[in-house]
Amino acid sequence: MKRTAILITALALALSALTGCAKPEYTPASGDKTLSSLKCYVYYDPENPTRKAEVNLLSGTFNRERGLISYVFRLDGSIITEDKLSRCRIEATIPATAKLELTDEAGKGLGHGFEGMFDLRATTLFFVITAADGSEARYQLTCKISK
């Protein structure tokens, strides 16, 4: 009986020594900061706020290497009008481990992303996508109206 207790104690000490030295494995932080899509929603019916037109802002001019995005809205007189472009929502698709933050022209963070409504009649927005590993991709979105 005494021998069994000593054997169990020795086995428990050996197992705890083996597991006590094990170092946890960490997955390296992702460097993915890809901007997959950038959509604008134009709310065209003030009586029904669920009615909106979806515009792919990356379908304009998009220079991924330089982070330059330019989109020219073509007015159609009913859905896409100057007045309705003053009430737009922007939505970006980025990796789940990254974050997006609006910045000023100098690159200083404004503390929030694409929250609220934007006036896209003639505007330039600056934003940065920061990957989990801390690397950044800076973007400049310029919107204009074709008359």
Secondary structure, 3 states (H helix, E strand, C coil): CHHHHHHHHHHHHHHHHHHHCCCCCCCCCCCCCCCCEEEEEEECCCCCCCCEEEEEHHHCEEECCCCEEEEEEECCCCCCCCCHHHCEEEEEECCCCCEEEEECCCCCECCCCCCCCECCCCEEEEEEEECCCCCEEEEEEEEEEEC
